[in-house]
């Protein structure tokens, strides 16, 4: 009986809206409604895959996602390990608060800060030009968009992402550290033989979740950072879906693109889970 409210909420807010997926296989007409619109099969998927925008959108999305994962996955782990070495609880709490704060800043304000700092009249370009460097306008240069997007995201989220790792490390029994100190273990040896094995299950779960959502960048930040000059690198699948669906009103086509995006995520999630399970099974057999 206690599960009934949770099941109902899940069905109403998670599964019932999935009925809208059928839009991807119909030529949606608002007058006829979803049920009365004409079925077109896979026509929208074929149009997207054969469109000249497809390769550019896929490349931009994958590059932002993969680079973001490669650069952003390890900083939270390193931060948690460093915070765990601080003995003073007061200093540790202060540093944690400073690191967590950017997570509570909205995307709009983050993009505003980026525009303020990296505009042609901003402090970053002024400092670089004062020391004789000839730098491009970061906000309009297509080559700078990915760096600004990825590293601003790492700065905003790494403190918050380290929260779970820090919580896991706080559960390590003090006796383990005391035994390691008696055996003469260095800080690096404690990290290698005590802390990293403790964090390993959480690292694997986070990796699976990160890879599973690799195509879900969200349109907000990329859309806000877009200019007409950096479109060759800033146009991703999510921003394209937003423009086609909400601005142009082509709901069926945008739903098909979104469904294609989700299908890729599902394949990546299953592949990562399978690879990690096989690696773990091999280790068990080896033992």
C-alpha positions in Angstrom: 0.0 0.0 0.0 2.9 2.4 0.8 4.2 2.0 -2.7 0.9 3.0 -4.4 1.6 6.9 -4.3 5.1 6.4 -5.7 3.9 4.1 -8.4 1.1 6.4 -9.4 3.4 9.5 -9.5 5.9 7.5 -11.7 3.2 6.4 -14.1 1.6 9.9 -14.4 4.7 12.0 -14.7 7.2 9.5 -16.2 5.4 7.0 -18.3 2.2 8.7 -19.5 4.0 11.6 -21.1 6.0 9.0 -23.2 2.8 8.7 -25.3 4.1 11.8 -27.1 6.9 9.7 -28.6 4.4 8.7 -31.3 4.8 12.2 -32.7 8.1 11.1 -34.2 6.2 8.7 -36.4 3.4 11.0 -37.5 3.0 14.2 -39.5 1.5 16.1 -36.5 -1.4 18.4 -37.2 -2.7 20.4 -34.2 -6.2 20.4 -35.6 -6.4 16.7 -35.9 -4.5 16.0 -32.7 -1.9 13.2 -32.0 -4.4 10.4 -32.6 -5.8 11.8 -35.8 -2.5 12.9 -37.4 -1.2 10.9 -40.4 1.3 8.1 -39.8 4.6 8.6 -41.7 6.7 5.8 -40.3 10.4 6.6 -40.2 10.3 9.5 -42.6 11.4 12.1 -40.0 14.4 9.9 -39.0 15.4 9.5 -42.6 15.2 13.2 -43.2 17.3 14.0 -40.2 20.0 11.4 -41.1 20.2 12.6 -44.7 20.2 16.3 -43.8 23.4 18.4 -44.3 23.1 19.4 -40.6 23.3 15.8 -39.3 27.1 15.2 -39.3 27.8 18.7 -37.9 25.3 18.4 -35.1 26.4 14.9 -34.1 30.1 15.9 -34.2 29.5 19.0 -32.1 27.4 17.1 -29.6 29.9 14.2 -29.3 32.9 16.5 -29.0 31.3 18.6 -26.2 30.1 15.5 -24.3 33.3 13.4 -24.6 35.7 16.3 -23.9 33.5 17.3 -21.0 33.6 13.8 -19.6 37.3 13.4 -20.1 38.2 16.7 -18.5 35.4 16.8 -15.9 35.2 13.3 -14.5 38.4 13.3 -12.4 38.5 16.7 -10.8 35.7 15.9 -8.3 37.7 12.7 -7.3 40.9 14.7 -6.8 39.1 17.4 -4.8 37.6 14.8 -2.5 41.0 13.1 -1.9 42.6 16.5 -1.2 39.8 17.6 1.2 40.1 14.3 3.0 43.7 15.1 3.8 42.8 18.3 5.7 42.7 17.6 9.4 41.1 20.9 10.5 37.3 20.5 10.2 36.8 24.3 10.1 39.1 24.8 7.2 37.6 21.7 5.4 34.1 23.0 5.8 35.0 26.5 4.6 36.7 25.1 1.5 33.8 22.8 0.8 31.4 25.7 1.0 33.5 27.8 -1.4 33.7 24.9 -3.8 30.0 24.1 -3.7 28.8 27.7 -4.2 29.1 27.9 -8.0 26.7 25.0 -8.3 23.9 27.2 -7.0 24.5 29.9 -9.6 21.9 29.7 -12.5 23.0 29.0 -16.0 22.0 32.5 -17.1 24.3 34.1 -14.6 27.2 31.7 -15.5 26.9 32.7 -19.1 26.7 36.3 -18.1 29.9 36.0 -16.2 31.6 34.3 -19.2 30.4 37.2 -21.5 31.6 39.7 -18.9 35.1 38.2 -18.5 35.8 37.1 -22.1 34.2 39.9 -24.2 36.5 42.0 -26.3 36.5 44.7 -23.7 36.6 42.3 -20.7 39.5 41.8 -18.3 40.9 38.6 -19.7 41.5 39.9 -23.2 42.8 43.2 -21.8 45.3 41.4 -19.6 46.5 39.2 -22.4 46.8 42.1 -24.8 48.7 44.1 -22.2 51.5 41.5 -22.1 51.7 41.5 -25.9 49.5 38.6 -26.8 47.3 38.8 -29.9 44.2 36.9 -28.9 40.9 36.4 -30.8 37.5 37.4 -29.5 36.7 34.3 -27.4 32.9 34.8 -27.7 32.7 34.8 -31.5 35.6 32.5 -32.2 34.3 29.0 -33.0 37.5 27.4 -31.7 37.0 29.0 -28.3 33.4 27.9 -27.7 34.1 24.3 -26.6 36.8 25.4 -24.1 34.6 28.1 -22.6 31.7 25.7 -22.4 33.6 22.7 -20.9 35.8 24.5 -18.4 33.0 26.8 -17.1 31.0 23.6 -16.5 33.8 22.0 -14.7 34.3 25.1 -12.5 30.6 25.2 -11.7 30.0 21.5 -11.0 33.2 19.9 -9.6 32.7 21.0 -6.0 29.2 19.7 -5.9 30.2 16.5 -7.7 32.8 15.8 -5.1 30.2 15.8 -2.4 29.3 12.1 -2.7 33.0 11.1 -2.9 33.7 13.1 0.3 30.8 11.4 2.0 32.1 8.0 1.1 35.6 8.8 2.4 34.2 10.0 5.7 32.9 6.5 6.2 36.4 4.9 6.1 37.1 3.4 9.6 39.9 5.3 11.4 41.4 2.0 12.4 42.4 1.5 8.7 44.4 4.8 8.7 46.0 4.0 12.1 47.1 0.5 10.9 48.5 2.1 7.7 50.4 4.7 9.7 51.8 2.0 12.0 53.0 0.1 8.9 54.7 3.3 7.6 52.3 4.0 4.7 52.7 7.4 2.9 49.8 9.6 1.9 49.9 8.3 -1.6 49.9 4.7 -0.4 46.9 5.4 1.8 45.1 6.9 -1.2 46.0 4.0 -3.4 45.2 1.1 -1.0 42.4 2.6 1.2 40.7 5.6 -0.3 40.5 4.7 -4.0 39.2 1.1 -3.4 36.6 2.6 -1.1 35.5 5.1 -3.8 35.7 2.5 -6.7 31.9 1.4 -6.6 30.8 5.1 -6.7 33.3 6.0 -9.4 31.9 3.1 -11.6 28.3 4.2 -11.0 29.1 7.8 -11.8 30.9 6.7 -14.9 27.9 4.6 -16.1 25.6 7.5 -15.5 27.9 10.0 -17.2 28.3 7.8 -20.3 24.5 7.0 -20.3 23.8 10.7 -20.5 26.6 11.7 -22.8 24.2 13.0 -25.5 22.0 14.9 -23.0 23.9 18.2 -22.8 20.8 20.3 -22.4 20.1 23.3 -24.7 20.2 26.1 -22.2 23.8 26.9 -21.8 24.9 26.2 -25.4 21.9 28.3 -26.7 22.7 31.2 -24.4 26.4 31.1 -25.4 25.6 31.0 -29.2 26.5 33.8 -31.5 26.0 33.9 -35.2 29.8 33.5 -35.6 30.4 30.5 -33.3 27.4 28.5 -34.7 29.8 26.0 -36.6 30.8 24.6 -33.2 28.0 25.7 -30.8 25.0 24.2 -32.7 24.3 20.8 -31.0 21.4 18.4 -31.2 19.6 19.9 -28.2 19.7 23.4 -29.5 18.6 22.2 -32.9 15.7 20.4 -31.4 14.7 23.5 -29.4 14.8 25.7 -32.6 13.0 23.2 -34.8 10.4 22.2 -32.2 9.5 25.3 -30.3 10.6 28.1 -32.6 9.6 26.6 -36.0 6.7 24.5 -34.7 7.8 21.3 -36.4 7.0 19.1 -33.5 7.1 15.7 -35.3 10.6 16.3 -36.7 12.0 17.6 -33.4 10.5 14.6 -31.5 12.2 12.3 -34.0 15.6 14.0 -33.4 15.1 13.8 -29.7 14.1 10.1 -29.8 17.2 9.4 -32.0 19.3 11.2 -29.3 17.8 9.1 -26.5 18.3 5.9 -28.5 22.1 6.6 -28.7 22.2 7.3 -25.0 20.5 4.0 -24.3 23.0 2.1 -26.4 25.9 3.8 -24.7 24.5 3.1 -21.3 24.0 -0.6 -22.1 27.4 -0.9 -23.7 29.2 0.7 -20.7 27.3 -1.4 -18.2 28.2 -4.6 -20.2 31.9 -3.7 -20.4 32.2 -2.9 -16.7 30.3 -6.1 -15.8 32.7 -8.2 -17.9 35.7 -6.5 -16.4 34.4 -7.2 -12.9 33.6 -10.8 -13.8 37.1 -11.4 -15.2 38.6 -10.0 -11.9 36.4 -12.4 -9.9 37.5 -15.3 -12.1 41.1 -14.3 -11.8 40.9 -14.2 -8.0 
